[in-house]
Amino acid sequence: MKSSDRLRRTLRSPVFIATIALVLRLLFLWTPPSRMRIGSIDGLGLGYEAGRIAQSIVSGRGYSSPFQSESGPTAWVPPALPFLLAADFKLFGMHSHAALVFILVLNEIFSAATCIPIFFASKIISDTGARAAWLWSFYPYAVLVPFYAARWYMSLSALLAACILFATFKILRSDRSSRWTGYGLLWGFELMTNAAFASIAPFLLLWLALRLRAARRAWIRLPGLAAAALVLVCAPWTIRNYAVFHTWVPLRPNFGFELWRFNNPAGLLHPASDPPEMALYVRLGETVYNREKKAEAFRLIRAHPGTFALTTTHRVKEFWVGTESNSVSTMVKWAGHWRSRALLATNLGLIVLTMAGLSFAWFRKREVFCPLVLFPLIFPLVYYITVSETAYRYPIDPILIVLAALGTEWIIPAQSGGDTESDSPGTEPARIHR
């Protein structure tokens, strides 16, 4: 093999790309050295609700108390992250700097590993696997977001979302019950990490069922197995919530609170920072508190529809573009003004390429358009009416990177025969795994 061919194969290797991505992320953690001397993990500004719940678990108080004061059982945060943090605290100590270093390094590992499902998802769609993985490797938000402790779950959630995209395309090639069950288990783990993805799961399962029906395959049984596996993963959490709160809490109960908080003209009140709100939360209990906040939110929206429309428009802009005063400069605490501008330009560039990718999928790869568009179309809806900034978009950024790489095909067409798989997703594959 020629040295040029060997180099080309290396540069197109997903493991090599992920390794480079990890090196870049670890260099960011320790450059400058002061970045890793920011204290322990247990402060509210670092752990937030998940950290507080993890402390309760390790202290023997169970899954409870998401804020400063002891307030009893909670379902404020899905269980994956709090239990991960609890394991971290158990291994390295609840108040230790080592616990902080562990979770931050783990987040960067999650971020770097996301290169691999991005590569294979893009490989199925087009000959853009290496292109997409390299884009993610150097994507600034993929380096920055995992560092900020308030968003710990996003790094794992983004990795799972990329795996789901790849598995969605790959699963069409199989009639094996075990693989469809595994697909549902993957979805269940994502929902136990980030409940916002519950809005997408039914649509992707429906798309898969329709593709199977068009191919005259088991279009009810196989998606049904995936749906059953998803429910199986979530069921213990939902049953626990019903036993504790005596009401239906399938994933998390605080949508009503977030709707009220971010549409409340009185300001961004929160039990974690406002003593009267904390006293009300403790007195009413978590589910009643959220139910009352939801009713109050609807009352405020009905009373001020124009204000709600205006703030919703602003939140849409924040989600996709951000501003220097919010998403960008808040994340880049050690960055100068020009770096904030550079991040904003990078973000805008991603949006442009994402639109180009959707356009390319519509005109050239119609069979993959639906699953690709569902993530940017459906996932943001809950954020448009509650809390919204570009950092909350991070869990679907791997899908945007896949689209961005696809969008570059308008300018630099991918060479056929490189990364492309033999069958396009959404069509009848030449070989079905049974």
C-alpha positions as CSV (number, residue, x, y, z in Angstrom):
1,M,0.0,0.0,0.0
2,K,1.3,3.4,-1.0
3,S,2.1,5.9,1.8
4,S,-0.4,8.3,0.3
5,D,-3.1,5.7,0.4
6,R,-2.2,4.8,4.0
7,L,-2.4,8.5,5.0
8,R,-5.7,8.8,3.3
9,R,-7.1,5.8,5.1
10,T,-5.8,7.1,8.4
11,L,-7.4,10.5,7.9
12,R,-10.7,8.8,7.1
13,S,-10.6,6.5,10.1
14,P,-13.3,7.4,12.7
15,V,-11.2,6.1,15.5
16,F,-8.3,8.4,14.5
17,I,-10.6,11.4,14.1
18,A,-12.1,10.7,17.5
19,T,-8.7,10.4,19.0
20,I,-7.7,13.8,17.6
21,A,-10.9,15.3,18.9
22,L,-10.2,13.9,22.4
23,V,-6.7,15.4,22.4
24,L,-8.1,18.8,21.4
25,R,-10.7,18.6,24.2
26,L,-8.3,17.6,26.9
27,L,-5.9,20.3,25.8
28,F,-8.8,22.8,26.3
29,L,-9.4,21.5,29.8
30,W,-5.8,22.2,30.9
31,T,-5.0,25.3,28.9
32,P,-4.6,27.5,30.7
33,P,-4.0,25.5,33.9
34,S,-6.2,27.8,35.9
35,R,-9.2,26.4,34.1
36,M,-9.0,23.1,36.1
37,R,-8.5,24.9,39.4
38,I,-12.1,26.1,39.8
39,G,-13.0,24.3,43.0
40,S,-15.1,21.2,43.8
41,I,-18.1,19.8,42.1
42,D,-20.6,20.3,45.0
43,G,-21.4,24.0,44.7
44,L,-24.8,24.9,43.4
45,G,-23.2,26.8,40.5
46,L,-21.4,23.6,39.4
47,G,-23.8,20.7,40.3
48,Y,-27.2,22.4,40.0
49,E,-30.2,20.1,40.5
50,A,-28.5,16.9,39.3
51,G,-25.5,17.5,41.6
52,R,-27.8,18.1,44.6
53,I,-29.8,14.9,43.9
54,A,-26.6,13.0,43.6
55,Q,-25.5,14.3,47.0
56,S,-28.8,13.1,48.5
57,I,-28.3,9.6,46.9
58,V,-24.8,9.3,48.3
59,S,-25.9,10.6,51.7
60,G,-28.5,8.0,52.0
61,R,-31.5,10.3,51.6
62,G,-32.6,8.7,48.3
63,Y,-33.6,10.5,45.1
64,S,-34.5,13.8,46.7
65,S,-33.8,17.5,47.3
66,P,-32.8,19.1,44.0
67,F,-32.1,22.5,45.6
68,Q,-30.2,23.8,48.7
69,S,-32.7,22.7,51.3
70,E,-34.0,19.2,52.0
71,S,-37.3,19.0,50.3
72,G,-38.2,15.4,50.0
73,P,-38.5,13.1,46.9
74,T,-38.1,14.6,43.5
75,A,-38.4,13.8,39.8
76,W,-37.1,17.2,38.7
77,V,-34.3,15.6,36.7
78,P,-34.4,12.2,34.8
79,P,-32.2,9.7,36.6
80,A,-29.3,8.9,34.3
81,L,-27.2,12.0,35.2
82,P,-27.8,12.1,38.9
83,F,-26.9,8.4,39.3
84,L,-23.8,9.0,37.2
85,L,-22.8,11.8,39.4
86,A,-23.6,9.8,42.5
87,A,-21.2,7.1,41.3
88,D,-18.6,9.8,40.7
89,F,-19.1,11.1,44.3
90,K,-18.9,7.6,45.7
91,L,-15.6,7.0,43.9
92,F,-13.8,10.3,44.4
93,G,-15.6,12.0,47.3
94,M,-18.6,14.3,47.4
95,H,-16.6,17.5,47.9
96,S,-13.4,16.7,46.0
97,H,-11.7,18.3,43.1
98,A,-11.1,14.8,41.7
99,A,-14.9,14.4,41.3
100,L,-15.0,17.5,39.2
101,V,-12.1,16.5,37.1
102,F,-13.6,13.0,36.5
103,I,-16.9,14.3,35.2
104,L,-15.4,17.0,33.0
105,V,-13.0,14.5,31.4
106,L,-15.8,12.0,31.0
107,N,-17.9,14.7,29.3
108,E,-15.1,15.5,26.9
109,I,-14.7,11.7,26.2
110,F,-18.4,11.6,25.4
111,S,-18.0,14.6,23.0
112,A,-15.0,13.1,21.2
113,A,-16.7,9.7,20.9
114,T,-19.6,11.4,19.2
115,C,-17.4,11.6,16.1
116,I,-17.9,7.8,15.6
117,P,-21.7,7.7,15.2
118,I,-21.6,10.9,13.2
119,F,-19.1,9.2,10.8
120,F,-21.2,6.1,10.3
121,A,-24.5,8.0,10.0
122,S,-23.0,10.3,7.3
123,K,-21.4,7.2,5.7
124,I,-24.9,5.7,5.2
125,I,-26.4,8.9,3.8
126,S,-23.5,9.9,1.5
127,D,-19.7,9.8,1.1
128,T,-19.3,12.5,3.8
129,G,-18.5,10.3,6.9
130,A,-14.9,11.6,7.4
131,R,-16.0,15.1,6.5
132,A,-18.7,15.2,9.1
133,A,-16.5,13.6,11.8
134,W,-13.7,16.2,11.2
135,L,-16.3,19.0,11.4
136,W,-17.4,17.7,14.8
137,S,-13.8,17.3,15.9
138,F,-13.1,21.0,15.5
139,Y,-16.6,22.3,16.2
140,P,-16.1,24.9,19.0
141,Y,-19.4,24.2,20.9
142,A,-18.4,20.5,21.1
143,V,-15.4,21.6,23.0
144,L,-17.0,24.3,25.2
145,V,-20.4,22.9,26.2
146,P,-19.1,19.7,27.9
147,F,-16.9,21.9,30.1
148,Y,-19.7,23.8,31.7
149,A,-21.1,21.8,34.6
150,A,-24.6,23.2,34.4
151,R,-24.9,21.3,31.1
152,W,-23.4,17.9,32.1
153,Y,-26.2,15.8,30.6
154,M,-25.9,17.4,27.2
155,S,-22.6,15.8,26.3
156,L,-24.0,12.3,26.9
157,S,-27.3,13.2,25.3
158,A,-25.6,14.4,22.2
159,L,-23.7,11.2,21.9
160,L,-26.9,9.2,22.3
161,A,-28.7,11.3,19.7
162,A,-25.9,10.7,17.2
163,C,-26.2,6.9,17.9
164,I,-29.9,7.1,17.5
165,L,-29.6,8.8,14.1
166,F,-27.1,6.1,12.9
167,A,-29.3,3.3,14.3
168,T,-32.4,4.7,12.7
169,F,-30.8,4.4,9.3
170,K,-29.1,1.1,10.0
171,I,-32.1,-0.7,11.6
172,L,-33.9,-0.6,8.3
173,R,-31.5,-3.2,7.0
174,S,-32.5,-5.7,9.7
175,D,-35.6,-7.8,10.5
176,R,-34.0,-9.2,13.7
177,S,-36.1,-8.7,16.7
178,S,-33.0,-8.3,18.9
179,R,-31.8,-5.3,16.9
180,W,-35.1,-3.6,17.0
181,T,-35.3,-4.2,20.7
182,G,-31.8,-2.8,21.1
183,Y,-32.9,0.3,19.2
184,G,-35.8,0.8,21.6
185,L,-33.4,0.4,24.6
186,L,-31.2,3.1,23.1
187,W,-34.1,5.4,22.9
188,G,-35.1,4.6,26.5
189,F,-31.7,5.5,27.8
190,E,-31.8,8.8,25.9
191,L,-35.1,9.7,27.5
192,M,-33.7,8.8,30.9
193,T,-30.9,11.3,30.1
194,N,-32.8,14.0,28.3
195,A,-36.6,14.0,28.4
196,A,-36.8,16.6,25.6
197,F,-36.2,13.8,23.0
198,A,-39.6,12.3,23.9
199,S,-41.1,14.7,21.3
200,I,-39.1,13.0,18.5
201,A,-39.3,9.3,19.3
202,P,-42.9,8.8,18.1
203,F,-42.3,10.5,14.8
204,L,-39.1,8.4,14.0
205,L,-40.9,5.2,15.0
206,L,-43.8,6.1,12.7
207,W,-41.3,6.9,9.8
208,L,-39.7,3.5,10.3
209,A,-43.1,1.8,10.3
210,L,-44.0,3.5,7.0
211,R,-40.8,2.6,5.4
212,L,-41.2,-1.1,6.4
213,R,-44.8,-1.1,5.2
214,A,-43.7,0.3,1.8
215,A,-41.2,-2.6,1.7
216,R,-43.8,-5.2,2.7
217,R,-42.0,-6.1,5.8
218,A,-43.1,-6.5,9.5
219,W,-44.1,-2.8,9.9
220,I,-46.1,-3.3,13.0
221,R,-44.1,-6.0,14.9
222,L,-40.6,-4.5,14.6
223,P,-41.4,-0.8,15.5
224,G,-43.7,-2.3,18.2
225,L,-40.8,-4.2,19.7
226,A,-38.7,-0.9,19.7
227,A,-41.6,1.0,21.4
228,A,-42.0,-1.8,24.0
229,A,-38.3,-1.7,24.8
230,L,-38.4,2.1,25.1
231,V,-41.3,1.8,27.6
232,L,-39.5,-1.0,29.4
233,V,-36.5,1.3,30.1
234,C,-38.7,4.2,31.3
235,A,-41.3,2.1,33.3
236,P,-39.3,1.7,36.5
237,W,-38.8,5.4,36.7
238,T,-42.5,6.2,36.0
239,I,-43.7,3.5,38.4
240,R,-41.4,5.0,41.1
241,N,-42.8,8.4,40.5
242,Y,-46.4,7.2,40.7
243,A,-45.6,5.4,44.0
244,V,-44.0,8.5,45.4
245,F,-46.2,11.3,44.1
246,H,-49.5,9.4,43.6
247,T,-49.9,11.0,40.2
248,W,-48.7,10.4,36.6
249,V,-45.1,11.7,36.1
250,P,-43.8,9.7,33.1
251,L,-40.4,11.5,32.8
252,R,-40.2,14.8,34.7
253,P,-42.8,17.2,36.1
254,N,-41.4,20.7,35.8
255,F,-42.6,21.8,32.3
256,G,-45.3,23.9,34.0
257,F,-42.7,25.6,36.2
258,E,-40.3,26.4,33.2
259,L,-43.3,27.7,31.2
260,W,-44.2,30.0,34.1
261,R,-40.7,31.1,34.9
262,F,-39.7,32.2,31.5
263,N,-43.1,33.9,30.7
264,N,-43.4,35.7,34.1
265,P,-43.1,39.5,34.0
266,A,-42.0,39.4,37.6
267,G,-38.7,37.9,36.6
268,L,-36.9,34.6,36.6
269,L,-37.9,33.3,40.0
270,H,-36.6,29.9,41.1
271,P,-36.7,27.9,44.3
272,A,-32.9,27.5,44.1
273,S,-32.4,31.3,44.5
274,D,-35.7,32.7,45.8
275,P,-36.6,31.9,49.5
276,P,-40.3,32.5,49.1
277,E,-40.4,30.2,46.1
278,M,-38.5,27.6,47.9
279,A,-40.9,27.8,50.9
280,L,-43.8,27.4,48.5
281,Y,-42.2,24.4,46.7
282,V,-41.6,22.7,50.1
283,R,-45.1,23.4,51.4
284,L,-47.0,22.3,48.2
285,G,-44.8,19.5,47.2
286,E,-43.1,19.1,43.8
287,T,-46.1,17.9,41.7
288,V,-48.6,20.4,43.1
289,Y,-46.1,23.2,42.9
290,N,-45.5,22.5,39.2
291,R,-49.2,22.1,38.5
292,E,-50.0,25.5,40.0
293,K,-47.2,27.1,38.1
294,K,-48.5,25.6,34.9
295,A,-52.0,27.0,35.5
296,E,-50.5,30.4,36.3
297,A,-48.4,30.3,33.1
298,F,-51.4,29.7,31.0
299,R,-53.2,32.5,32.7
300,L,-50.3,34.9,32.0
301,I,-50.1,33.8,28.4
302,R,-53.8,34.3,27.8
303,A,-53.6,37.7,29.5
304,H,-50.6,38.9,27.4
305,P,-50.5,37.0,24.1
306,G,-48.5,39.7,22.4
307,T,-45.8,39.6,25.0
308,F,-45.7,35.8,24.7
309,A,-45.4,36.0,20.9
310,L,-42.6,38.5,21.1
311,T,-40.6,36.6,23.7
312,T,-41.2,33.4,21.8
313,T,-39.7,35.0,18.7
314,H,-36.7,36.1,20.8
315,R,-36.3,32.6,22.1
316,V,-36.3,31.1,18.6
317,K,-33.5,33.5,17.7
318,E,-31.6,32.6,20.9
319,F,-31.9,28.9,20.2
320,W,-30.5,29.1,16.7
321,V,-28.3,32.1,16.7
322,G,-27.7,33.4,20.2
323,T,-26.3,36.8,21.2
324,E,-23.1,38.0,22.6
325,S,-24.8,39.0,25.8
326,N,-26.2,35.5,26.4
327,S,-25.2,32.2,24.9
328,V,-21.8,33.0,23.5
329,S,-20.1,35.3,26.0
330,T,-21.7,33.5,28.9
331,M,-20.0,30.2,27.8
332,V,-16.6,31.8,27.0
333,K,-15.8,33.2,30.5
334,W,-12.1,33.4,29.7
335,A,-12.5,34.6,26.1
336,G,-12.0,38.1,24.7
337,H,-14.5,40.0,22.6
338,W,-13.1,38.8,19.3
339,R,-13.5,35.2,20.4
340,S,-17.1,35.7,21.2
341,R,-17.6,37.1,17.7
342,A,-15.7,34.2,16.2
343,L,-18.0,31.7,18.0
344,L,-21.1,33.7,16.8
345,A,-19.8,33.5,13.2
346,T,-19.1,29.7,13.6
347,N,-22.7,29.3,14.9
348,L,-24.1,31.2,11.9
349,G,-22.0,29.2,9.5
350,L,-23.4,25.9,11.0
351,I,-26.9,27.2,10.5
352,V,-26.3,28.1,6.8
353,L,-24.7,24.7,6.1
354,T,-27.5,22.9,7.9
355,M,-30.0,24.6,5.7
356,A,-27.9,23.7,2.7
357,G,-27.8,20.1,3.9
358,L,-31.6,20.0,4.3
359,S,-31.9,21.4,0.8
360,F,-29.5,18.7,-0.6
361,A,-31.4,16.0,1.2
362,W,-34.7,17.2,-0.2
363,F,-33.5,17.3,-3.8
364,R,-30.9,14.5,-3.9
365,K,-31.5,12.2,-0.9
366,R,-35.2,12.4,-0.4
367,E,-35.3,9.0,1.4
368,V,-33.3,10.4,4.3
369,F,-34.9,13.9,4.5
370,C,-37.7,13.0,7.0
371,P,-35.5,11.7,9.9
372,L,-32.9,14.4,9.3
373,V,-35.5,17.3,9.5
374,L,-37.3,15.9,12.5
375,F,-34.5,16.8,14.9
376,P,-34.2,20.5,14.1
377,L,-38.0,20.8,13.5
378,I,-39.4,19.0,16.6
379,F,-36.8,19.1,19.3
380,P,-36.6,22.9,19.8
381,L,-40.4,23.4,20.2
382,V,-40.4,23.0,24.0
383,Y,-37.5,25.5,24.3
384,Y,-39.2,28.1,22.1
385,I,-41.8,28.6,24.8
386,T,-39.6,28.1,27.9
387,V,-35.9,28.6,28.3
388,S,-33.9,29.0,25.1
389,E,-30.3,29.6,24.1
390,T,-27.8,28.0,21.8
391,A,-26.3,25.7,24.5
392,Y,-29.7,23.9,24.8
393,R,-29.4,23.1,21.1
394,Y,-26.2,21.1,21.7
395,P,-27.9,17.6,22.0
396,I,-29.0,17.9,18.4
397,D,-25.8,19.5,17.1
398,P,-24.4,16.2,15.9
399,I,-27.4,15.9,13.6
400,L,-26.8,19.5,12.4
401,I,-23.1,18.6,11.7
402,V,-24.3,15.6,9.6
403,L,-26.5,18.0,7.7
404,A,-23.7,20.6,7.4
405,A,-21.4,18.0,5.9
406,L,-24.1,17.0,3.5
407,G,-24.6,20.6,2.6
408,T,-21.0,20.9,1.5
409,E,-21.8,18.5,-1.3
410,W,-23.3,21.4,-3.2
411,I,-19.8,22.9,-3.4
412,I,-17.5,19.9,-3.0
413,P,-19.2,16.7,-4.2
414,A,-18.1,13.6,-2.4
415,Q,-16.2,11.1,-4.4
416,S,-18.3,7.9,-5.0
417,G,-16.9,4.6,-3.8
418,G,-15.2,6.0,-0.7
419,D,-17.4,6.0,2.3
420,T,-20.8,5.3,0.8
421,E,-22.6,2.1,1.8
422,S,-24.2,-0.1,-0.8
423,D,-27.8,0.8,0.0
424,S,-29.5,4.1,0.8
425,P,-31.6,4.1,4.0
426,G,-35.3,4.2,3.5
427,T,-35.1,2.0,0.4
428,E,-35.4,-1.8,0.2
429,P,-31.8,-3.0,1.0
430,A,-30.2,-5.6,-1.2
431,R,-29.7,-7.8,1.9
432,I,-32.0,-7.9,4.9
433,H,-30.5,-9.3,8.2
434,R,-33.0,-11.7,9.6
